[in-house]
């Protein structure tokens, strides 16, 4: 049975919990790679998280650079297809620099592995990861996130930039879509 697109998802992580955790994660980014990280945000799902993380980095005196990639592995479904397609690549020169991949959910790990491999091939001195959500029950790729906001069960979540078929991105919290 498919999710009901008219049902407002039940909150799993509140707006307040998100903001408190993002502040901690910003300090973790600086501790991990220093005060001038290059953030590579994966669109579209990570845009709200990245904006809040960027603001927090500025509040603590970091001077981050920002670039974007758009990759897809879901289409309009609720389960990863396993195939990662790069729809928009970075423009920043990352040769010899520390890069932090910022994403909404670490699920199967296929996206993080593909993106990390691509960034390493572009000459990054190191590629680290900062994931808002980690869903370890679904991991198929051999990846371990460096920074994680929240570990969640195997549920389909939306809100705070994360969508289901382009719905629910606007929610200020992370909610569960009931199937």
N, C-alpha and C positions, 0 to 999 in steps of 0.2 A: 504494500500500500504506500502510495506517495505522500509526502508531507502536505499539509493543508496550507496553501500560500496565504490564506486570510487569517490564520490563527497567529496571534502575537506570541512569540516564543517566551517561555518561562525563563527568568534570570538564573544564570549559573554563577556568574561573577559580576558583582555590582560595579557601577561607575566609580565609587569610592575605592574599592579594592583595586581596580585597574590603575587609578592614579597613584595610589600608594606604592604599588609594585613597580610601576614604570620609573618612579623616582629612584628606587633601589637599583633597578636595572641600569639606569644611566651611570651610576657610580661604578657598577660592575664593568660596564663597557670601558670606562677610563682606566680602571684597574687592569683590565685585560690587554688593551692595546695602546693606552696612552691618551693624552688630551687632544689629539688631532686625528680622530678616526675618519675613515671614509666609510660612510654608511651606504650600502646598496639595498634600497628598499624594493621589495617585490610587490608589484602592483597586481591587482588593485587592492587585495585584501589587507595589506599591511599599512595602507596610507594613514589611517588615524593613529595607529600605534607609533608609526615613524614620526609623525608630527609631534606627538606628545613626548617621545623619546628625545627628539631634536631640541625641543624647548627645555627639557630637563638638563640635557647636556650643556646648553647655554647657561642655565642657572648655576651650574657648578663650575663654570669657567672653561669648559672644553670649547674647542674650535673645530667642530666637525665639518667635513665636506659631505655632500649628499648627491647621490645619483640614483637612478631607477632602472629596474629591469621589469619587464612584463613577461611572465611565463604562464603557461597553462597546462594543467593536468586533469582538470575536472570537466570542462565543458559545462553543460547544464545539469549534470548529474550530482549525486550526493556521495559518490565513491570515486576515488582517483582512478584514472584510466591506466596509470603506470607509465604513460608516455609524456615526456616533458618537452614542450615546444617553446622556443624563445621567440616572443612576439615583438619585444623591444629590448635592445641591448644597451649597455652603459656607454656613456660618452667620455667620462673621466679617464685620464691616464693613470692607471693604478700600478704601473711598473715600480717594484721595490717598495710598495706601500702596504700598510696594514688595512685590510678590508673587513668590515663586519656586515654580513648578510642579515638583514632585518626582515623577518617574515611573521605572518600571523599564526600559522599552525605548522608544526612538524608532525606529519602524519606518517606516510609510508617511508619518507626520507628520500624518495626519488628526486624531488625538486631540489632539495638542499644539496644532494650529491652532484647533480647535473650542474647547478649554478656554481658550486664551489670548484668543481673541475674546470669550468669555463673561466672563472676568475683567476685561478692558478695559471691557466694557459696564457692569460693576458699579462702575466708577470707579477702578480701580487706577491709580496714577501710572505704574507700570511693571510689566510682567510678564516675568520671566526664567524660564529653564528649567534644571533640574538633572536630567540623565538618567544612570541607572546604566549603561545600555548603549545604544549607537548602532549601528544597522544601516543605513548609508547606501545600500546596494545596493537597498533596497526603497522609498526615498523617492519619494513622488508629490506631496506638498504642499510648497509653498515655505516651508520652515521651517529654521532653523539653531539647534541647541542652544547654550546659553551655556556650560554646564558638562557635561562628559561623563566618565564613569568609564572605560569601555572601549569601543573600537570593535570590533565583531564582524562576522564574515562572515554571509551569509544562511543561517543555520541556525536550527532551532527549539530554543530553550533553555528550561530550567526550573531551579527551585531558588532559594534566597534570596528566597522570597516569590512567585516567578514560577511559574505553573502551566500544566499542560496538562489541561483538563477537570477541574480541581480536584485534580489529582495533583501530587506532587513539590514543593509549596511548602516543605516542611519541610527540604529539603536545605540544608546550611550553605554550599554552593558553587553556582556556576552550571554546569549541565551541559547537554550536547547530547542531544536525543532523536533517536534514529536512526529513520528512516522506511524 
